[in-house]
Amino acid sequence: NVVLESKIPYAVTHYPGHMFVIDKLVEELAIF
């Protein structure tokens, strides 16, 4: 599994029509 092997501190999985859960606030992402 690439996500597990990459050892990133968190992972975002986003399915169409569903919210995604992350350990950052939306304001901290600053990508919008």
DSSP file (Angstrom, degrees, kcal/mol; ACC not computed):
  #  RESIDUE AA STRUCTURE BP1 BP2  ACC     N-H-->O    O-->H-N    N-H-->O    O-->H-N    TCO  KAPPA ALPHA  PHI   PSI    X-CA   Y-CA   Z-CA
    1    1 A N     >        0   0    0      0, 0.0     4,-2.4     0, 0.0     5,-0.2   0.000 360.0 360.0 360.0 120.6    0.0    0.0    0.0
    2    2 A V  H  >  +     0   0    0      1,-0.2     4,-2.0     2,-0.2     5,-0.1   0.880 360.0  54.5 -61.7 -40.7    1.6    3.3   -1.2
    3    3 A V  H  >>S+     0   0    0      1,-0.2     5,-0.6     2,-0.2     4,-0.6   0.917 112.5  42.6 -62.3 -43.2   -0.1    5.3    1.6
    4    4 A L  H >45S+     0   0    0      1,-0.2     3,-0.8     2,-0.2    -1,-0.2   0.895 114.9  49.7 -70.4 -39.7    1.3    3.1    4.3
    5    5 A E  H 3<5S+     0   0    0     -4,-2.4    -1,-0.2     1,-0.2    -2,-0.2   0.777 101.6  62.4 -71.5 -26.5    4.8    2.8    2.8
    6    6 A S  H 3<5S-     0   0    0     -4,-2.0    -1,-0.2    -5,-0.2    -2,-0.2   0.706  91.7-147.8 -74.2 -18.3    5.2    6.5    2.3
    7    7 A K  T <<5 +     0   0    0     -3,-0.8    -3,-0.1    -4,-0.6    -2,-0.1   0.814  31.3 168.8  56.5  34.9    4.9    7.1    6.1
    8    8 A I      < -     0   0    0     -5,-0.6    -1,-0.2     1,-0.1     3,-0.1  -0.466  45.6-116.9 -73.2 153.4    3.2   10.5    5.7
    9    9 A P  S    S+     0   0    0      0, 0.0     2,-0.3     0, 0.0    -1,-0.1   0.740  91.8   3.9 -67.6 -21.9    1.8   11.9    9.0
   10   10 A Y        -     0   0    0     12,-0.0     2,-0.4     2,-0.0    12,-0.1  -0.984  65.6-144.6-155.1 161.5   -1.7   11.8    7.7
   11   11 A A        -     0   0    0     -2,-0.3     2,-0.5    10,-0.1    10,-0.1  -0.980   6.4-147.5-132.5 145.5   -3.6   10.7    4.6
   12   12 A V        -     0   0    0     -2,-0.4     2,-0.5    10,-0.1    10,-0.1  -0.954  12.8-176.4-112.7 122.6   -6.7   12.1    2.9
   13   13 A T        -     0   0    0     -2,-0.5     2,-0.5     8,-0.4     8,-0.4  -0.981   7.7-176.4-117.3 124.4   -9.1    9.8    1.2
   14   14 A H        -     0   0    0     -2,-0.5     6,-0.1     6,-0.1     5,-0.1  -0.964   7.4-171.0-128.0 117.1  -11.9   11.5   -0.6
   15   15 A Y    >   -     0   0    0     -2,-0.5     3,-2.3     4,-0.2    -2,-0.0  -0.865  41.4 -92.5-104.2 141.5  -14.7    9.7   -2.4
   16   16 A P  T 3  S+     0   0    0      0, 0.0     3,-0.1     0, 0.0    -1,-0.1  -0.239 112.9  15.8 -52.6 130.3  -17.1   11.7   -4.6
   17   17 A G  T 3  S+     0   0    0      1,-0.3     2,-0.3    -3,-0.0    -3,-0.0   0.497 110.7  97.1  84.5   3.8  -20.1   12.8   -2.6
   18   18 A H  S <  S-     0   0    0     -3,-2.3    -1,-0.3     0, 0.0     2,-0.1  -0.926  73.2-117.7-125.8 150.4  -18.4   12.2    0.7
   19   19 A M        -     0   0    0     -2,-0.3     2,-0.4    -3,-0.1    -4,-0.2  -0.482  29.2-133.8 -75.7 154.1  -16.6   14.5    3.2
   20   20 A F        -     0   0    0     -2,-0.1     2,-0.4    -6,-0.1    -6,-0.1  -0.871   9.8-138.3-111.7 151.3  -13.0   13.7    3.9
   21   21 A V        +     0   0    0     -8,-0.4    -8,-0.4    -2,-0.4     2,-0.3  -0.889  29.3 160.2-111.3 133.8  -11.4   13.6    7.3
   22   22 A I        -     0   0    0     -2,-0.4   -10,-0.1     2,-0.2   -12,-0.0  -0.962  47.6-118.9-147.9 159.5   -7.9   15.1    8.0
   23   23 A D  S    S+     0   0    0     -2,-0.3     2,-0.3   -12,-0.1    -2,-0.0   0.237  90.6  80.4 -89.5  16.4   -6.0   16.2   11.1
   24   24 A K  S    S-     0   0    0      2,-0.0    -2,-0.2     3,-0.0     2,-0.2  -0.898  82.2-116.0-117.3 150.2   -5.8   19.8    9.7
   25   25 A L    >>  -     0   0    0     -2,-0.3     4,-1.0     1,-0.1     3,-0.9  -0.500  29.7-114.1 -76.5 155.1   -8.3   22.5    9.8
   26   26 A V  H >> S+     0   0    0      1,-0.3     4,-1.1     2,-0.2     3,-0.7   0.881 117.8  56.7 -56.8 -39.3   -9.6   23.8    6.5
   27   27 A E  H 34 S+     0   0    0      1,-0.2    -1,-0.3     2,-0.2     3,-0.0   0.808 103.1  54.8 -63.8 -29.3   -8.0   27.2    7.1
   28   28 A E  H <4 S+     0   0    0     -3,-0.9    -1,-0.2     1,-0.2    -2,-0.2   0.737  98.3  62.9 -77.3 -22.2   -4.6   25.5    7.6
   29   29 A L  H << S-     0   0    0     -4,-1.0    -1,-0.2    -3,-0.7    -2,-0.2   0.914  74.7-174.4 -70.1 -42.0   -4.8   23.8    4.2
   30   30 A A     <  +     0   0    0     -4,-1.1    -3,-0.1     1,-0.1    -2,-0.1   0.865  44.5 116.7  50.7  45.3   -4.8   27.1    2.3
   31   31 A I              0   0    0     -5,-0.3    -1,-0.1     1,-0.1    -4,-0.1   0.335 360.0 360.0-118.8   3.9   -5.3   25.4   -1.1
   32   32 A F              0   0    0     -6,-0.2    -1,-0.1     0, 0.0    -2,-0.0   0.444 360.0 360.0 -96.5 360.0   -8.8   26.9   -1.9
